[in-house]
Amino acid sequence: MVFEYSPHCVGALRGIAFTKSRREEAVPLLKEFIGLESLEMAQKAYDKLREIWPDNGMPSEKGLKNVASMAEVPANVPMEKILDWTLVKEVLSARSR
């Protein structure tokens, strides 16, 4: 099953790398996608997002907990019950070989 979905996962990881390494190209796209009023606002948003966006596509445990809290997921629900990172981990492992 990994091979069936891995092109999409690989594409997403390449998209992250592209976006993080090409600020000048990404900012206008971000402005349009989010619907911001100015490029200056998009530049500020990009700079903040870039800091917290992991290169490997895997959010930190702290980041997951923050999102779960904002979504009002009960604290006693394990993240493994909500998210399955198996595919991303397998693609990352395959790419590093």
C-alpha angles and dihedrals in degrees: 000000000000092000091052094059103024096092088062093047092046089049091052091050090049088049090054091050092047093048094047094048100043107054096161091056096040099050097067090046090051091049091053096041095050094034097237120174099232144018088241090061090047091050091053091047091048093051092051094044093047090057093056100034108098117227092227096048092245114122119221120256088248090053092050091049091051092051092045089051092050089049089050094239107167111257092234093062109098115231089232087068091057104033134035114197094176094111095048091048092050093049091048090049092049092048092052094054 
